[in-house]
Amino acid sequence: MSIVEYLEGFRFLDIKMIDVEDTTMLLVRFLFNFLITYTIVRGIYYPQRKQKEYFFTFIGLNTLIFFVCYLMSSVDLGLGFGFGLFGLFAIMRYRTTTVPVKEMTYLFTIVAIAVVNAISTKKISYAELVITNLAIVAIVYFLEKMWFPGQLSEQMLTYEKIQNIKPENEEAMLADLRERTGHNVESFDVLYVDFLNDTAKVKIYYNA
């Protein structure tokens, strides 16, 4: 009897030490899920946005959701569990900062990928699973690289020339922002104004 066969037959508290078939399936699905997620985050998202904190968040969250969904789905909680967890993470907001719409869309995408790859049953063939994942990658790539190329970069600033936030001084503020930042600022948003300190929080959009 081999070591693997011995471990398969050995139980502790009525739980198997290892199930080779299930463990192999877990590893294959995880590696496939990670490859798809890494392709989207590193190959499509990061070259455009250069946001390391979101890179960490997307990869980490995708991994956590995949393992939670995969392990919980093995106890037959049903399809409702998958949709419930999917909805929970999809509408999640971080309290420390406002997550931009585009980052929320990427977050929704990597959550969907984790859920699909984790809870798909044996009724779904490998071909269907691969086609689904590749279709998501292709659509994200097409939208990011082909349909909306040359997207403007964003930057948050604290601006102290409070008089320039008036609508009639928009051109003067644009010129001042271009001179100060060295970027070709196309537009800006005044997020909020602190009249007590005569400063404003401004988000600028420029062609990098």
KAHUJO-V85721 format. One record per residue. N is the residue number from 1. OMEGA is omega in degrees with one decimal (999 if undefined). D_LAST is the distance of its C-alpha to the last C-alpha in Angstrom with 2 decimals. Layout:
n:N omega:OMEGA d_last:D_LAST
n:N omega:OMEGA d_last:D_LAST
This chain:
n:1 omega:-179.9 d_last:63.78
n:2 omega:179.4 d_last:60.26
n:3 omega:-179.3 d_last:58.16
n:4 omega:178.9 d_last:55.85
n:5 omega:178.9 d_last:58.90
n:6 omega:-179.2 d_last:60.33
n:7 omega:178.0 d_last:57.17
n:8 omega:-178.6 d_last:56.98
n:9 omega:-177.7 d_last:60.53
n:10 omega:178.7 d_last:60.24
n:11 omega:174.7 d_last:59.62
n:12 omega:-174.4 d_last:59.08
n:13 omega:178.2 d_last:59.85
n:14 omega:176.7 d_last:60.02
n:15 omega:179.6 d_last:56.43
n:16 omega:173.6 d_last:55.71
n:17 omega:179.4 d_last:54.25
n:18 omega:170.8 d_last:52.23
n:19 omega:-171.3 d_last:51.98
n:20 omega:-177.7 d_last:50.76
n:21 omega:-178.9 d_last:49.89
n:22 omega:179.2 d_last:47.95
n:23 omega:177.4 d_last:46.19
n:24 omega:178.0 d_last:45.17
n:25 omega:178.3 d_last:43.86
n:26 omega:-178.3 d_last:41.82
n:27 omega:-179.5 d_last:40.22
n:28 omega:-179.3 d_last:39.51
n:29 omega:-179.5 d_last:37.95
n:30 omega:179.9 d_last:35.86
n:31 omega:177.4 d_last:34.53
n:32 omega:178.9 d_last:33.72
n:33 omega:-179.8 d_last:32.04
n:34 omega:179.5 d_last:29.99
n:35 omega:179.9 d_last:28.94
n:36 omega:-179.0 d_last:27.74
n:37 omega:-179.9 d_last:25.91
n:38 omega:178.7 d_last:24.27
n:39 omega:-179.3 d_last:23.18
n:40 omega:-173.8 d_last:21.45
n:41 omega:-176.5 d_last:19.93
n:42 omega:-175.0 d_last:19.04
n:43 omega:-175.5 d_last:18.58
n:44 omega:-175.2 d_last:16.84
n:45 omega:-170.6 d_last:15.58
n:46 omega:179.0 d_last:14.35
n:47 omega:-179.2 d_last:12.04
n:48 omega:-170.0 d_last:10.06
n:49 omega:178.9 d_last:10.60
n:50 omega:-178.9 d_last:11.49
n:51 omega:-176.0 d_last:14.29
n:52 omega:-178.3 d_last:17.32
n:53 omega:177.8 d_last:19.70
n:54 omega:175.1 d_last:19.37
n:55 omega:177.9 d_last:19.78
n:56 omega:-177.2 d_last:23.01
n:57 omega:-177.0 d_last:24.05
n:58 omega:-178.4 d_last:23.76
n:59 omega:-178.6 d_last:25.64
n:60 omega:-178.2 d_last:28.18
n:61 omega:177.9 d_last:28.92
n:62 omega:-179.9 d_last:29.32
n:63 omega:-179.5 d_last:31.75
n:64 omega:-178.0 d_last:33.74
n:65 omega:179.9 d_last:34.13
n:66 omega:-176.8 d_last:35.14
n:67 omega:178.6 d_last:37.90
n:68 omega:-178.8 d_last:39.13
n:69 omega:-176.9 d_last:39.38
n:70 omega:-176.6 d_last:40.93
n:71 omega:179.8 d_last:43.53
n:72 omega:179.8 d_last:44.41
n:73 omega:-179.5 d_last:44.72
n:74 omega:178.4 d_last:47.36
n:75 omega:172.6 d_last:49.71
n:76 omega:175.0 d_last:49.71
n:77 omega:175.2 d_last:48.13
n:78 omega:-177.9 d_last:47.34
n:79 omega:-179.6 d_last:44.49
n:80 omega:177.9 d_last:44.36
n:81 omega:-178.7 d_last:43.19
n:82 omega:179.0 d_last:40.17
n:83 omega:179.3 d_last:39.14
n:84 omega:178.5 d_last:39.86
n:85 omega:177.5 d_last:37.69
n:86 omega:179.6 d_last:34.95
n:87 omega:-179.3 d_last:35.06
n:88 omega:-178.6 d_last:35.22
n:89 omega:-177.3 d_last:32.01
n:90 omega:-177.6 d_last:30.23
n:91 omega:-177.3 d_last:30.81
n:92 omega:176.3 d_last:30.32
n:93 omega:177.3 d_last:28.28
n:94 omega:-174.7 d_last:27.39
n:95 omega:-173.5 d_last:29.07
n:96 omega:-177.5 d_last:26.90
n:97 omega:176.5 d_last:23.70
n:98 omega:-179.3 d_last:22.64
n:99 omega:179.5 d_last:21.16
n:100 omega:-177.1 d_last:18.52
n:101 omega:-177.7 d_last:19.93
n:102 omega:177.9 d_last:17.73
n:103 omega:176.5 d_last:18.68
n:104 omega:177.7 d_last:22.23
n:105 omega:175.1 d_last:22.22
n:106 omega:178.0 d_last:21.28
n:107 omega:177.5 d_last:23.94
n:108 omega:-178.4 d_last:26.41
n:109 omega:-177.3 d_last:25.76
n:110 omega:173.6 d_last:26.44
n:111 omega:179.2 d_last:29.44
n:112 omega:179.5 d_last:30.78
n:113 omega:179.9 d_last:30.49
n:114 omega:-178.7 d_last:32.39
n:115 omega:-178.9 d_last:35.07
n:116 omega:-177.1 d_last:35.60
n:117 omega:-176.5 d_last:35.93
n:118 omega:-170.0 d_last:38.17
n:119 omega:177.2 d_last:40.68
n:120 omega:-175.0 d_last:41.15
n:121 omega:179.4 d_last:44.87
n:122 omega:176.7 d_last:46.95
n:123 omega:178.6 d_last:47.25
n:124 omega:-177.3 d_last:43.67
n:125 omega:177.0 d_last:43.62
n:126 omega:180.0 d_last:41.14
n:127 omega:178.9 d_last:40.08
n:128 omega:-179.2 d_last:39.25
n:129 omega:179.5 d_last:37.29
n:130 omega:179.7 d_last:35.28
n:131 omega:179.1 d_last:34.64
n:132 omega:-179.2 d_last:33.50
n:133 omega:179.8 d_last:30.97
n:134 omega:177.4 d_last:29.67
n:135 omega:177.7 d_last:29.42
n:136 omega:178.7 d_last:27.21
n:137 omega:-177.9 d_last:24.91
n:138 omega:-178.9 d_last:24.89
n:139 omega:178.6 d_last:24.18
n:140 omega:179.0 d_last:21.26
n:141 omega:-178.4 d_last:19.80
n:142 omega:-178.9 d_last:20.55
n:143 omega:-175.7 d_last:18.99
n:144 omega:-171.3 d_last:15.73
n:145 omega:-171.2 d_last:15.35
n:146 omega:-174.0 d_last:17.62
n:147 omega:-178.9 d_last:18.07
n:148 omega:179.2 d_last:14.68
n:149 omega:176.4 d_last:12.19
n:150 omega:-179.0 d_last:8.58
n:151 omega:-179.5 d_last:8.76
n:152 omega:174.4 d_last:6.89
n:153 omega:-177.0 d_last:6.13
n:154 omega:175.9 d_last:9.13
n:155 omega:178.6 d_last:10.82
n:156 omega:-179.7 d_last:14.54
n:157 omega:167.8 d_last:16.15
n:158 omega:-172.2 d_last:19.79
n:159 omega:-173.4 d_last:20.42
n:160 omega:177.8 d_last:23.82
n:161 omega:-170.0 d_last:24.25
n:162 omega:-177.9 d_last:25.97
n:163 omega:-177.1 d_last:27.30
n:164 omega:-178.3 d_last:23.94
n:165 omega:178.0 d_last:23.68
n:166 omega:-178.1 d_last:26.37
n:167 omega:-178.2 d_last:25.48
n:168 omega:-179.4 d_last:26.82
n:169 omega:-175.9 d_last:24.44
n:170 omega:-178.3 d_last:21.20
n:171 omega:178.2 d_last:20.19
n:172 omega:179.0 d_last:21.18
n:173 omega:177.1 d_last:19.14
n:174 omega:179.8 d_last:15.95
n:175 omega:179.7 d_last:16.75
n:176 omega:179.4 d_last:17.55
n:177 omega:178.5 d_last:14.39
n:178 omega:-179.9 d_last:12.32
n:179 omega:-176.4 d_last:14.88
n:180 omega:-174.6 d_last:15.04
n:181 omega:-175.9 d_last:11.53
n:182 omega:178.8 d_last:10.33
n:183 omega:175.1 d_last:7.25
n:184 omega:-175.8 d_last:7.81
n:185 omega:-179.6 d_last:9.27
n:186 omega:-179.2 d_last:10.72
n:187 omega:179.3 d_last:13.19
n:188 omega:174.5 d_last:14.65
n:189 omega:173.2 d_last:17.55
n:190 omega:-174.0 d_last:20.37
n:191 omega:173.1 d_last:21.57
n:192 omega:-175.6 d_last:24.69
n:193 omega:175.9 d_last:26.43
n:194 omega:-177.9 d_last:28.70
n:195 omega:179.6 d_last:31.19
n:196 omega:-179.9 d_last:33.25
n:197 omega:-179.3 d_last:30.68
n:198 omega:176.3 d_last:28.98
n:199 omega:177.5 d_last:25.51
n:200 omega:174.0 d_last:23.18
n:201 omega:-172.5 d_last:20.74
n:202 omega:172.5 d_last:17.60
n:203 omega:-179.8 d_last:14.63
n:204 omega:178.7 d_last:11.63
n:205 omega:-175.4 d_last:9.19
n:206 omega:177.7 d_last:6.04
n:207 omega:-176.1 d_last:3.79
n:208 omega:999 d_last:0.00
